[in-house]
């Protein structure tokens, strides 16, 4: 039922950000507080069984539900950001996207060695972003136990890079 509600709410934008990409716009979900609450509840229900210590959210849309999820689970939220956004010493990882390349950073002291971390992002496409986030967290000496997404583009097989060693959860899959 939640998956149908999400499919009805998410808008597909053809040829954005470049020709051939069919962008899944989640911003209409943010205008629906009841649906947002249902998403956070479903994500928390799945995540609590894994007993995480931290939710790490990937910039920028991964912050929205990742932070709410951390609050619901009463655990810390740690942001993974684009270069130049974090003021203290960082771990850095560059990676390829389906339409370019990017770099992510994580404050070195925000995740302690041995912490059990769930990576959260809004969308799983080719897996480059989540793979880079996993590398950053492992650089800190922590254990990534799962990756969680609002939307998954399963036809891109983005989970092949990490699914063998991690739990994965998505609320809606295309």
C-alpha positions as CSV (number, residue, x, y, z in Angstrom):
1,X,0.0,0.0,0.0
2,X,2.8,2.5,0.9
3,X,4.6,1.6,-2.4
4,X,1.4,2.5,-4.4
5,X,1.1,5.8,-2.5
6,X,4.7,6.7,-3.2
7,X,4.3,5.7,-6.9
8,X,1.2,8.0,-7.1
9,X,3.1,10.9,-5.5
10,X,6.5,10.7,-7.2
11,X,6.7,12.7,-10.4
12,X,8.8,11.5,-13.3
13,X,10.6,14.3,-15.1
14,X,11.9,13.2,-18.6
15,X,15.3,14.3,-19.8
16,X,16.4,15.8,-16.5
17,X,19.2,16.5,-15.6
18,X,20.2,15.5,-19.2
19,X,18.6,13.8,-22.2
20,X,17.8,10.2,-21.6
21,X,17.5,10.4,-17.8
22,X,14.0,10.0,-16.3
23,X,14.3,11.8,-13.0
24,X,12.2,10.6,-10.1
25,X,11.1,13.8,-8.2
26,X,10.4,13.0,-4.6
27,X,9.6,16.6,-3.6
28,X,5.8,16.1,-3.8
29,X,6.2,13.5,-1.0
30,X,7.6,16.4,1.2
31,X,4.4,18.3,0.7
32,X,2.4,15.4,2.2
33,X,3.2,15.2,6.0
34,X,1.1,12.0,6.4
35,X,3.0,10.2,3.6
36,X,6.3,11.5,5.0
37,X,5.4,10.0,8.4
38,X,4.5,6.7,6.8
39,X,7.8,6.6,5.1
40,X,9.8,7.3,8.3
41,X,7.7,4.7,10.2
42,X,8.3,2.0,7.6
43,X,12.1,2.8,7.4
44,X,12.4,2.8,11.2
45,X,10.5,-0.5,11.5
46,X,12.9,-2.1,9.1
47,X,16.0,-0.5,10.6
48,X,15.4,-1.1,14.3
49,X,15.9,-4.8,13.9
50,X,19.5,-4.1,12.7
51,X,20.3,-2.3,15.9
52,X,22.3,0.6,14.3
53,X,24.3,3.1,16.2
54,X,24.2,5.9,13.5
55,X,22.3,6.9,10.4
56,X,24.6,8.5,7.8
57,X,22.7,10.5,5.2
58,X,24.0,11.4,1.8
59,X,23.7,15.0,0.6
60,X,21.3,16.4,0.0
61,X,18.1,14.6,-0.3
62,X,19.4,11.8,1.9
63,X,19.4,14.3,4.8
64,X,15.6,14.7,4.8
65,X,14.5,11.2,5.6
66,X,17.8,10.1,7.0
67,X,17.6,12.8,9.8
68,X,14.0,11.9,10.5
69,X,14.9,8.2,10.7
70,X,17.7,8.9,13.1
71,X,15.4,11.0,15.3
72,X,12.8,8.2,15.2
73,X,15.4,5.6,16.3
74,X,16.9,8.0,18.8
75,X,20.4,7.7,17.4
76,X,22.9,10.2,15.9
77,X,22.6,11.4,12.3
78,X,25.9,12.1,10.4
79,X,25.9,14.0,7.1
80,X,28.0,12.9,4.1
81,X,28.5,16.0,2.0
82,X,29.9,17.4,-1.2
83,X,33.4,18.9,-1.1
84,X,34.0,22.1,0.8
85,X,30.9,21.9,2.9
86,X,32.4,20.4,6.1
87,X,34.7,22.6,8.1
88,X,36.8,20.0,9.9
89,X,39.3,17.3,8.7
90,X,37.5,14.9,6.3
91,X,37.8,11.6,4.6
92,X,37.1,12.0,0.8
93,X,36.0,9.7,-1.9
94,X,35.4,10.3,-5.6
95,X,33.1,8.2,-7.7
96,X,31.2,8.0,-11.0
97,X,27.5,8.8,-11.4
98,X,25.2,7.7,-14.2
99,X,25.7,11.2,-15.7
100,X,29.1,12.4,-14.5
101,X,31.4,12.1,-11.5
102,X,31.3,13.5,-7.9
103,X,33.1,13.5,-4.6
104,X,31.8,13.0,-1.1
105,X,33.3,13.9,2.3
106,X,32.8,12.8,5.9
107,X,34.2,14.5,9.0
108,X,36.9,12.1,10.3
109,X,35.7,12.4,13.9
110,X,32.0,12.0,13.4
111,X,31.9,8.2,13.2
112,X,33.8,6.2,15.8
113,X,35.5,2.9,15.0
114,X,33.2,0.0,15.5
115,X,30.0,1.9,15.1
116,X,27.2,0.1,13.3
117,X,26.0,2.4,10.5
118,X,23.1,2.5,8.1
119,X,23.7,4.6,5.0
120,X,20.5,6.4,3.9
121,X,19.9,8.2,0.5
122,X,16.8,9.1,-1.3
123,X,17.6,7.1,-4.5
124,X,19.6,4.1,-5.5
125,X,20.6,4.3,-9.2
126,X,24.0,2.9,-10.4
127,X,25.3,2.5,-6.8
128,X,28.2,4.9,-7.1
129,X,27.1,7.3,-4.4
130,X,26.3,4.6,-1.8
131,X,29.5,2.7,-2.6
132,X,31.5,6.0,-2.0
133,X,29.6,6.6,1.3
134,X,30.4,3.0,2.4
135,X,34.1,3.6,1.7
136,X,34.0,6.8,3.7
137,X,32.4,5.2,6.7
138,X,34.8,2.2,6.5
139,X,37.7,4.7,6.4
140,X,36.5,5.8,9.8
141,X,36.8,2.2,11.1
142,X,33.0,1.8,11.4
143,X,30.9,-1.1,10.0
144,X,28.2,-0.3,7.4
145,X,25.4,-2.8,8.2
146,X,22.8,-1.7,5.7
147,X,21.8,0.8,3.0
148,X,18.3,2.2,2.9
149,X,16.6,4.2,0.1
150,X,13.3,5.8,-0.5
151,X,13.4,4.9,-4.2
152,X,15.4,2.2,-6.1
153,X,15.9,2.1,-9.9
154,X,16.3,-1.7,-9.8
155,X,16.8,-1.9,-13.6
156,X,20.2,-0.3,-13.1
157,X,21.4,-3.0,-10.7
158,X,23.0,-0.4,-8.5
159,X,23.1,-2.9,-5.6
160,X,25.5,-5.2,-7.3
161,X,28.5,-3.3,-5.9
162,X,27.5,-3.7,-2.2
163,X,24.5,-6.0,-1.8
164,X,26.5,-9.2,-1.2
165,X,27.8,-7.8,2.1
166,X,24.9,-5.5,3.3
167,X,21.3,-5.5,4.0
168,X,19.4,-3.3,1.6
169,X,15.9,-1.7,1.9
170,X,13.9,0.5,-0.5
171,X,10.3,1.7,0.0
172,X,9.6,1.8,-3.8
173,X,11.3,0.2,-6.7
174,X,11.1,1.0,-10.4
